[in-house]
Amino acid sequence: MSDLLSVTGLSITARVGHDDISLLDDVDLEIRKGRIVGVVGESGSGKTTLARSVIGLLERNVRVTAGSISLSGEQVVAPGVDGTARVRGSEVGMVFQDASRSLNPLMKVRHHLAEVLRRHVPDISRADVERRSVEVLEQMRISDATRVLDSYPHQLSGGLRQRVAIGLAVVTRPSLVIADECTTALDVTTQTKVVGLFRTLVDELGIGLLFVTHDLMLASDLCDSIAVMSGGRVVEQGDALQVLDHPEQEYTKRLLAAIPSWS
């Protein structure tokens, strides 16, 4: 089976004043359809830079200096190459950390979904926009889809807003979804439901999921494999349970040791 996403030797630097600061150094990562890969690390480890590089949302002073990113065998990122605009929103969906900030407070959910569909699905009819909007909310396990469609973001709970944000990422039927710390602001019960929803979506839709988190235990519960990042490098990578039960690197062991014990 060929890789859906292939990151090979990716190095990224940021220009700060007269200096170049390394953000990513020789990063390799692969995701196949129907699989969930977790990228785990502390703040500043490079995991969000990696996620945003796939969809071209890096800052202006940041550039790719080596390596490449390919989607379904086609190169979209390399030094001097940026084809992310073509795949962003259509072939790759993104779920950000704070759903409240990614949703326009002046727009109803219906208009959010319609805007995404009309931008990325050429010649879609009004009837199909309505049908796809209801369909995706039902996929998010939202039972009262009609009410939610006609609601503003502030009228929804945090959990519902996050489900809507996930719906926005998958409504165009992309092959890859990136979730960047999207459960951080949720309470434990809601977080568990959202994680379960991701697993169901991957199984039902056959998409690939890149799940970025600082929570190693959460990643081990959801992900098929895990890449542990530190200082812009992948320091350990493998099967999720293998990484959790038999970590090889001291950094991974320290992350595990920092997890509170309830025994």
C-alpha positions as CSV (number, residue, x, y, z in Angstrom):
1,M,0.0,0.0,0.0
2,S,1.5,3.4,-1.0
3,D,1.8,6.2,1.5
4,L,-0.9,8.9,1.6
5,L,1.5,11.4,3.2
6,S,5.2,11.1,2.9
7,V,7.5,13.6,4.7
8,T,11.2,12.9,3.7
9,G,14.2,14.7,5.2
10,L,12.2,17.9,5.9
11,S,14.2,20.8,7.3
12,I,12.7,24.2,8.0
13,T,14.3,27.4,9.2
14,A,13.1,30.7,10.5
15,R,14.9,34.0,9.7
16,V,15.1,36.1,12.8
17,G,17.0,39.3,12.4
18,H,20.3,38.2,10.7
19,D,20.1,34.6,11.9
20,D,18.5,31.4,10.7
21,I,17.0,29.4,13.4
22,S,16.3,25.7,12.8
23,L,12.7,24.7,13.4
24,L,12.7,21.2,11.8
25,D,15.8,19.1,11.1
26,D,15.7,16.1,8.8
27,V,12.1,14.9,9.7
28,D,10.7,11.7,8.2
29,L,7.0,10.7,8.6
30,E,4.6,8.5,6.7
31,I,0.8,8.1,6.9
32,R,-1.4,5.6,5.0
33,K,-5.1,5.8,4.4
34,G,-7.1,4.4,7.3
35,R,-4.3,5.0,9.8
36,I,-3.8,7.6,12.6
37,V,-0.3,8.9,13.3
38,G,0.3,10.8,16.5
39,V,3.0,13.5,16.7
40,V,3.9,14.1,20.3
41,G,6.2,16.5,22.1
42,E,6.5,19.5,24.4
43,S,5.8,23.1,23.3
44,G,8.5,24.2,20.9
45,S,9.3,20.6,19.8
46,G,8.4,21.4,16.2
47,K,5.1,19.4,16.0
48,T,2.9,22.3,15.0
49,T,5.5,23.5,12.4
50,L,5.4,20.1,10.9
51,A,1.6,20.0,10.8
52,R,1.3,23.5,9.3
53,S,4.0,22.8,6.7
54,V,1.8,20.2,5.1
55,I,-0.9,22.8,4.3
56,G,1.3,25.8,3.7
57,L,0.5,27.9,6.8
58,L,4.0,28.8,7.8
59,E,5.0,32.4,8.7
60,R,6.6,34.5,6.0
61,N,10.0,34.4,7.6
62,V,9.9,30.5,7.6
63,R,11.2,28.5,4.7
64,V,11.8,24.9,3.7
65,T,15.6,24.4,3.3
66,A,15.7,20.6,2.5
67,G,13.6,17.6,2.0
68,S,10.0,17.3,0.7
69,I,6.4,16.5,1.4
70,S,4.4,14.4,-1.0
71,L,0.6,13.7,-1.0
72,S,-0.5,10.6,-2.8
73,G,2.8,10.4,-4.5
74,E,2.8,14.0,-5.8
75,Q,5.3,16.5,-4.3
76,V,3.6,19.5,-2.8
77,V,6.5,21.0,-0.6
78,A,10.2,21.2,-1.3
79,P,12.8,24.0,-1.3
80,G,11.3,26.6,-3.7
81,V,8.2,24.5,-4.2
82,D,4.8,25.2,-2.6
83,G,1.8,23.4,-4.0
84,T,-0.1,23.4,-0.8
85,A,-2.8,25.9,-2.0
86,R,-4.0,23.4,-4.4
87,V,-4.6,20.7,-1.8
88,R,-5.5,22.8,1.2
89,G,-9.2,22.4,2.1
90,S,-9.9,20.0,-0.7
91,E,-7.5,17.1,-0.2
92,V,-6.2,18.0,3.2
93,G,-8.5,19.2,6.0
94,M,-7.3,21.0,9.2
95,V,-8.8,21.1,12.7
96,F,-7.2,23.8,14.8
97,Q,-6.7,23.9,18.6
98,D,-9.5,26.4,19.4
99,A,-12.7,25.9,17.6
100,S,-14.0,29.3,18.8
101,R,-11.2,31.1,17.0
102,S,-11.6,29.1,13.8
103,L,-15.3,29.9,13.5
104,N,-16.6,33.3,12.5
105,P,-18.9,34.4,15.4
106,L,-21.0,36.4,12.9
107,M,-21.8,33.4,10.7
108,K,-24.2,30.5,11.3
109,V,-22.8,27.0,11.0
110,R,-24.8,26.6,7.7
111,H,-22.9,29.5,6.2
112,H,-19.5,28.1,7.4
113,L,-20.1,24.8,5.7
114,A,-21.6,26.4,2.5
115,E,-18.5,28.7,2.2
116,V,-16.1,25.7,2.4
117,L,-18.1,23.6,-0.1
118,R,-18.4,26.4,-2.6
119,R,-14.7,27.2,-2.4
120,H,-13.5,23.7,-2.9
121,V,-16.2,21.8,-4.8
122,P,-16.6,23.3,-8.2
123,D,-20.2,23.8,-9.5
124,I,-21.8,22.3,-6.4
125,S,-25.6,23.0,-6.4
126,R,-27.5,24.6,-3.5
127,A,-29.3,21.4,-2.9
128,D,-26.1,19.5,-2.7
129,V,-24.6,22.1,-0.3
130,E,-27.6,21.5,2.0
131,R,-27.5,17.8,1.7
132,R,-23.7,17.6,2.4
133,S,-24.0,20.0,5.3
134,V,-26.7,17.9,7.1
135,E,-24.8,14.7,6.2
136,V,-21.5,15.8,7.7
137,L,-23.1,17.0,10.9
138,E,-24.8,13.6,11.2
139,Q,-21.3,12.0,10.7
140,M,-20.2,14.1,13.6
141,R,-22.8,12.3,15.7
142,I,-24.9,15.5,16.0
143,S,-28.5,14.4,16.3
144,D,-30.2,17.8,15.9
145,A,-28.3,18.8,12.7
146,T,-30.9,21.3,11.6
147,R,-30.8,23.3,14.8
148,V,-27.0,23.3,14.8
149,L,-26.9,24.5,11.1
150,D,-29.0,27.5,12.1
151,S,-27.0,28.3,15.2
152,Y,-24.1,30.8,15.7
153,P,-20.9,29.4,17.3
154,H,-21.6,31.1,20.6
155,Q,-24.9,29.2,20.9
156,L,-23.2,25.9,20.9
157,S,-21.3,24.1,23.7
158,G,-17.5,23.7,23.4
159,G,-17.9,20.1,22.4
160,L,-20.4,20.9,19.7
161,R,-18.2,23.7,18.3
162,Q,-15.3,21.3,18.1
163,R,-17.5,18.8,16.2
164,V,-18.5,21.5,13.8
165,A,-14.8,22.4,13.3
166,I,-14.1,18.7,12.5
167,G,-17.1,18.7,10.1
168,L,-15.6,21.7,8.3
169,A,-12.4,19.8,7.8
170,V,-14.0,16.7,6.4
171,V,-17.0,18.1,4.5
172,T,-15.0,18.3,1.2
173,R,-14.1,14.6,1.7
174,P,-10.3,15.0,1.9
175,S,-8.0,12.1,2.0
176,L,-6.0,13.5,4.9
177,V,-7.0,15.4,8.1
178,I,-4.6,17.2,10.4
179,A,-5.7,17.8,14.0
180,D,-3.5,20.2,15.8
181,E,-4.0,20.1,19.6
182,C,-7.7,20.2,19.0
183,T,-8.7,18.5,22.3
184,T,-6.6,20.7,24.5
185,A,-9.4,23.1,25.5
186,L,-12.0,20.4,26.1
187,D,-12.9,18.8,29.4
188,V,-12.0,15.1,29.9
189,T,-15.4,13.7,29.0
190,T,-15.8,15.8,25.9
191,Q,-12.2,15.0,24.9
192,T,-12.9,11.3,25.1
193,K,-15.9,11.7,22.8
194,V,-14.0,13.7,20.3
195,V,-11.1,11.2,20.2
196,G,-13.7,8.4,19.7
197,L,-15.2,10.4,16.9
198,F,-11.8,10.7,15.1
199,R,-11.3,6.9,15.4
200,T,-14.8,6.3,13.9
201,L,-14.3,8.8,11.1
202,V,-11.0,7.2,10.1
203,D,-12.5,3.7,10.1
204,E,-15.7,4.8,8.2
205,L,-14.2,7.2,5.7
206,G,-10.8,5.5,5.2
207,I,-8.9,8.8,5.6
208,G,-5.5,9.3,7.1
209,L,-5.2,11.4,10.3
210,L,-2.2,13.3,11.6
211,F,-2.9,13.9,15.3
212,V,-0.7,16.5,17.0
213,T,-0.7,16.5,20.8
214,H,1.5,17.0,23.8
215,D,-0.4,14.2,25.6
216,L,1.4,10.9,25.1
217,M,-1.3,8.9,26.8
218,L,-4.0,10.4,24.6
219,A,-2.0,9.6,21.5
220,S,-1.4,6.0,22.6
221,D,-5.2,5.5,23.1
222,L,-6.1,6.9,19.6
223,C,-3.1,6.4,17.3
224,D,-1.8,3.4,15.4
225,S,1.8,4.8,15.5
226,I,3.5,7.7,17.3
227,A,6.4,10.0,16.4
228,V,8.0,11.7,19.4
229,M,9.5,15.1,18.6
230,S,12.1,17.1,20.5
231,G,14.1,20.1,19.3
232,G,12.7,19.9,15.8
233,R,13.7,16.3,15.3
234,V,11.8,13.0,15.5
235,V,13.7,11.2,18.3
236,E,11.5,8.1,18.4
237,Q,8.9,6.6,16.1
238,G,7.0,3.3,16.0
239,D,3.9,1.4,16.9
240,A,1.9,3.3,19.6
241,L,1.9,0.5,22.2
242,Q,5.5,-0.2,21.5
243,V,6.5,3.4,22.1
244,L,4.4,3.5,25.3
245,D,5.4,0.2,26.8
246,H,9.0,0.0,25.6
247,P,10.4,3.5,24.9
248,E,14.0,3.5,23.7
249,Q,14.9,7.2,24.0
250,E,15.5,9.0,27.3
251,Y,13.3,11.9,26.1
252,T,10.3,9.6,25.6
253,K,10.9,8.0,29.0
254,R,10.9,11.5,30.6
255,L,7.6,12.3,28.9
256,L,6.1,9.1,30.3
257,A,7.5,9.7,33.7
258,A,5.9,13.2,33.8
259,I,2.4,11.6,33.4
260,P,0.5,11.8,36.8
261,S,-0.1,8.4,38.5
262,W,-3.4,7.8,40.2
263,S,-2.3,4.6,41.9
